[in-house]
Amino acid sequence: MAIALHLRQWIGRTETTEDVASAGQIAGLAALLDYEAPPWRTGEVPPLGHWLYFLARARQSEIDADGHPRRGSFLPPITLPRRMWAGSRIVFRTAIEIGAAMTRRSTIADIKAKTGASGEMIFVTVRHEIATASGTVLTEEHDIVFRDAPRDAQASGAAAAREETQRLCEHARRVTPDPAQLFRFSALTFNAHRIHYDRDYCRNVEGYPGLLVQGPFTAMLLMDHFLRTRPDALVERFHFRARRPLYDTAPFDLCFATASDGADLWALDRQGQVAMVAHVVAT
């Protein structure tokens, strides 16, 4: 599958947005994670907390049928129906202080086409650079995948998932997702994607068996699992890759294994197959 020329013309497109690292967003995250006193450094945005800022605020008339803003402004006008957050690679340079004014410069870094078990896929990589008055504080490469409706919603990534389960989990924590929890995360991130709250849409339009757990929420839960295990750690890098969907129809497990530079993390679905893998570098 080749990328059409009109899509490749989006590579290099940039967008600059501004925000303030408000304490309210972080308080909302702490409540969602069920903390009375979270293990985060006082006065700083915790690792991955930057996802709660620079939120897309498209006008209601610009929202597409799936709940996302219509494509063709910053993101290219890809016609494949499904859109999901496939993964990220993040470098934390210095902490973001609560109350700091921030600027984010986003660039379409690459667009690639692939064919997998679920059909045609197009991956768009967006590079984000966040800066405050002290300079660049964080960089992230964010992978978005656009897909056909797969023949089997459970097929993608199964072989890789079975291989990953051979690792020894040192610390495990079970999460039981529910609609209220998913809705609260969508509210924190101003995300109207209907696969996270509209069960009829999930089943009848996109063919899923239940509400999907947000990819960045699963990644945040993995980061939280790490910080609960190592509350004094200073996170320097984090990357994750989604392997298969998680639904609100069953619990899933967060797993931790010590690595020489930090930790390996992964989420297991109810069949014991890996839904997400992650690695954190920390001191």
C-alpha positions as CSV (number, residue, x, y, z in Angstrom):
1,M,0.0,0.0,0.0
2,A,1.6,3.3,-1.1
3,I,1.0,6.7,0.5
4,A,-0.8,9.0,-1.9
5,L,1.1,12.1,-2.8
6,H,-1.5,14.4,-1.3
7,L,-1.0,12.8,2.1
8,R,2.8,13.0,1.9
9,Q,2.4,16.7,1.4
10,W,1.3,16.9,5.1
11,I,4.8,15.9,6.3
12,G,6.5,18.9,7.8
13,R,3.3,20.7,8.6
14,T,3.5,22.4,12.0
15,E,1.1,23.7,14.6
16,T,1.9,25.8,17.7
17,T,-0.3,26.0,20.7
18,E,0.0,27.6,24.2
19,D,-1.3,26.5,27.6
20,V,-0.7,26.9,31.3
21,A,0.2,24.0,33.6
22,S,-2.8,24.5,35.9
23,A,-3.0,22.6,39.2
24,G,-6.7,21.7,38.5
25,Q,-5.9,19.2,35.8
26,I,-3.4,17.4,38.0
27,A,-5.9,17.4,40.9
28,G,-8.3,15.7,38.5
29,L,-5.8,13.1,37.5
30,A,-5.0,12.4,41.2
31,A,-8.8,11.9,41.9
32,L,-9.1,9.6,38.9
33,L,-6.2,7.4,40.1
34,D,-7.9,7.3,43.5
35,Y,-5.2,9.2,45.4
36,E,-5.6,11.2,48.5
37,A,-1.9,12.1,48.5
38,P,-0.2,11.1,45.1
39,P,3.5,10.1,45.1
40,W,4.4,13.1,42.8
41,R,7.0,15.8,43.3
42,T,5.3,18.8,44.9
43,G,4.8,21.7,42.5
44,E,5.6,19.7,39.4
45,V,3.5,18.1,36.6
46,P,3.9,14.4,37.1
47,P,5.3,12.2,34.3
48,L,2.8,12.0,31.4
49,G,0.7,14.8,33.0
50,H,1.5,16.9,29.9
51,W,-1.2,14.9,28.1
52,L,-3.7,16.9,30.1
53,Y,-2.8,20.2,28.4
54,F,-2.8,21.5,24.8
55,L,-6.2,19.9,24.3
56,A,-7.9,20.1,20.9
57,R,-10.9,22.4,21.3
58,A,-12.6,22.1,17.9
59,R,-16.0,23.8,17.5
60,Q,-19.0,21.4,17.8
61,S,-19.7,21.9,14.1
62,E,-16.2,20.6,13.3
63,I,-16.7,17.2,15.1
64,D,-16.9,14.1,12.9
65,A,-19.2,11.1,13.3
66,D,-16.6,9.3,15.6
67,G,-16.4,12.2,18.0
68,H,-12.9,13.4,16.8
69,P,-12.3,16.7,15.0
70,R,-12.6,16.3,11.3
71,R,-9.3,15.5,9.5
72,G,-7.6,17.8,7.0
73,S,-6.5,20.8,9.1
74,F,-3.4,19.7,11.0
75,L,-3.8,15.9,10.6
76,P,-4.0,14.7,7.0
77,P,-7.4,13.8,5.5
78,I,-7.0,10.0,5.8
79,T,-10.2,8.2,5.0
80,L,-9.6,4.9,6.9
81,P,-12.4,4.9,9.6
82,R,-10.6,3.9,12.8
83,R,-8.2,6.1,14.6
84,M,-6.1,5.1,17.7
85,W,-3.1,6.2,19.7
86,A,-0.5,3.5,18.8
87,G,2.4,4.6,21.0
88,S,4.8,7.3,22.1
89,R,8.5,7.9,22.8
90,I,9.0,10.7,25.4
91,V,12.1,12.4,26.8
92,F,11.7,14.3,30.0
93,R,14.4,17.0,30.1
94,T,13.4,19.1,33.0
95,A,10.3,19.3,35.2
96,I,7.2,21.4,34.2
97,E,6.4,23.5,37.2
98,I,2.7,24.0,38.2
99,G,1.6,27.4,36.9
100,A,4.2,27.6,34.1
101,A,3.2,29.0,30.8
102,M,4.0,26.5,28.1
103,T,4.3,26.4,24.3
104,R,4.0,23.2,22.2
105,R,5.3,23.0,18.6
106,S,3.9,20.0,16.8
107,T,5.2,18.7,13.5
108,I,4.0,15.9,11.2
109,A,7.2,14.0,11.1
110,D,6.3,11.0,9.0
111,I,3.4,9.1,7.3
112,K,3.7,5.4,6.5
113,A,1.4,2.8,5.1
114,K,1.3,-0.9,6.2
115,T,-0.9,-3.9,5.8
116,G,-1.6,-6.2,8.8
117,A,-4.0,-8.8,10.0
118,S,-6.7,-6.2,10.4
119,G,-6.2,-4.8,6.9
120,E,-4.8,-1.5,5.6
121,M,-3.2,0.9,8.2
122,I,-1.6,4.4,7.9
123,F,0.7,5.5,10.7
124,V,1.2,9.2,11.3
125,T,4.0,10.3,13.6
126,V,3.7,13.7,15.2
127,R,6.7,15.2,17.0
128,H,5.9,17.5,19.9
129,E,8.3,19.9,21.6
130,I,7.1,21.6,24.8
131,A,8.9,24.6,26.1
132,T,8.6,27.0,29.1
133,A,10.5,30.1,30.0
134,S,13.5,27.9,30.9
135,G,13.6,26.2,27.4
136,T,12.6,22.9,26.0
137,V,11.3,20.6,28.8
138,L,9.9,17.6,27.0
139,T,10.0,16.0,23.5
140,E,7.6,13.3,22.3
141,E,7.1,11.3,19.2
142,H,3.4,10.3,19.0
143,D,2.2,7.6,16.7
144,I,-1.4,7.6,15.5
145,V,-2.7,4.7,13.5
146,F,-5.7,4.9,11.1
147,R,-7.1,1.5,10.2
148,D,-9.8,-0.4,8.4
149,A,-12.4,-2.2,10.4
150,P,-10.6,-5.6,11.1
151,R,-12.1,-9.0,10.4
152,D,-11.3,-10.0,13.9
153,A,-11.0,-7.3,16.6
154,Q,-8.9,-9.6,18.7
155,A,-6.5,-10.8,16.0
156,S,-4.0,-7.9,15.9
157,G,-0.8,-8.4,17.9
158,A,-1.7,-11.9,19.3
159,A,1.6,-13.6,18.4
160,A,3.7,-10.8,19.9
161,A,1.5,-10.8,23.0
162,R,2.1,-14.5,23.7
163,E,5.9,-14.0,23.4
164,E,5.8,-11.1,25.9
165,T,4.0,-13.1,28.6
166,Q,7.2,-15.1,29.2
167,R,8.7,-12.3,31.4
168,L,8.5,-12.6,35.2
169,C,6.2,-10.0,36.7
170,E,7.6,-8.8,40.0
171,H,4.7,-6.5,41.0
172,A,1.1,-6.9,39.6
173,R,-1.9,-4.7,40.1
174,R,-5.4,-5.4,38.8
175,V,-7.6,-2.7,37.2
176,T,-11.3,-3.1,36.7
177,P,-12.3,-0.5,34.1
178,D,-15.9,0.9,34.1
179,P,-17.8,3.5,32.0
180,A,-17.5,6.2,34.7
181,Q,-13.7,5.8,34.9
182,L,-13.3,6.0,31.1
183,F,-15.7,9.0,30.9
184,R,-13.7,10.8,33.6
185,F,-10.4,10.3,31.6
186,S,-12.1,11.5,28.4
187,A,-13.3,14.5,30.3
188,L,-9.8,15.3,31.6
189,T,-8.5,15.1,28.1
190,F,-11.5,16.7,26.4
191,N,-11.7,13.6,24.2
192,A,-15.1,13.0,22.5
193,H,-14.0,9.8,20.7
194,R,-17.2,7.7,21.0
195,I,-15.5,4.4,21.3
196,H,-14.8,5.3,25.0
197,Y,-18.3,6.1,26.1
198,D,-20.9,5.2,23.5
199,R,-21.5,1.4,23.7
200,D,-24.0,1.3,20.9
201,Y,-21.5,3.1,18.6
202,C,-18.8,0.7,19.6
203,R,-20.8,-2.4,18.9
204,N,-22.9,-1.3,15.9
205,V,-20.6,0.9,14.0
206,E,-17.0,-0.1,14.8
207,G,-17.7,-3.7,15.8
208,Y,-16.1,-3.7,19.3
209,P,-17.5,-5.9,22.1
210,G,-17.4,-3.1,24.6
211,L,-16.1,0.4,25.5
212,L,-12.4,0.7,24.7
213,V,-9.9,1.7,27.4
214,Q,-8.0,4.8,26.1
215,G,-4.4,4.0,25.1
216,P,-3.0,7.0,26.9
217,F,-5.0,6.1,30.0
218,T,-3.5,2.6,30.0
219,A,0.0,4.1,29.6
220,M,-0.7,6.5,32.5
221,L,-1.8,3.5,34.6
222,L,1.5,1.8,33.8
223,M,3.4,4.9,34.7
224,D,1.4,5.1,37.9
225,H,2.2,1.4,38.6
226,F,5.9,2.3,38.3
227,L,5.7,5.3,40.6
228,R,3.7,3.4,43.2
229,T,6.6,0.9,43.2
230,R,9.4,3.4,43.0
231,P,7.9,6.7,44.4
232,D,11.3,8.5,44.6
233,A,12.3,7.8,41.0
234,L,13.2,10.6,38.6
235,V,11.8,9.6,35.2
236,E,14.0,10.5,32.2
237,R,12.4,8.6,29.3
238,F,9.3,6.6,28.6
239,H,8.0,4.7,25.6
240,F,5.0,2.5,25.1
241,R,3.4,0.6,22.3
242,A,-0.2,-0.6,22.1
243,R,-0.6,-4.3,21.1
244,R,-4.3,-5.1,21.4
245,P,-7.4,-3.4,22.7
246,L,-8.6,-3.5,26.3
247,Y,-12.4,-3.2,27.0
248,D,-14.6,-2.3,30.0
249,T,-16.0,-5.9,29.8
250,A,-13.2,-7.4,31.9
251,P,-10.3,-6.6,34.4
252,F,-6.7,-6.3,33.2
253,D,-3.4,-6.5,35.0
254,L,-0.5,-4.0,35.2
255,C,2.9,-5.7,35.5
256,F,6.3,-4.5,36.6
257,A,9.8,-6.0,36.1
258,T,13.1,-4.3,37.1
259,A,15.4,-3.4,34.3
260,S,19.0,-2.2,34.5
261,D,18.0,1.4,33.7
262,G,14.5,1.5,35.1
263,A,11.7,-0.9,34.5
264,D,9.7,-2.9,31.9
265,L,6.0,-2.5,32.2
266,W,3.1,-4.2,30.5
267,A,-0.7,-4.7,30.6
268,L,-2.3,-8.1,30.3
269,D,-5.8,-8.7,29.2
270,R,-8.1,-11.3,30.8
271,Q,-6.7,-14.0,28.4
272,G,-3.2,-13.3,29.7
273,Q,-2.1,-11.7,26.4
274,V,-0.2,-8.4,26.3
275,A,-2.3,-5.3,25.4
276,M,0.5,-2.8,25.9
277,V,4.2,-2.8,26.5
278,A,6.2,0.1,28.0
279,H,9.7,0.9,29.3
280,V,10.7,3.6,31.7
281,V,14.3,4.9,32.2
282,A,14.7,6.4,35.6
283,T,17.2,7.1,38.3
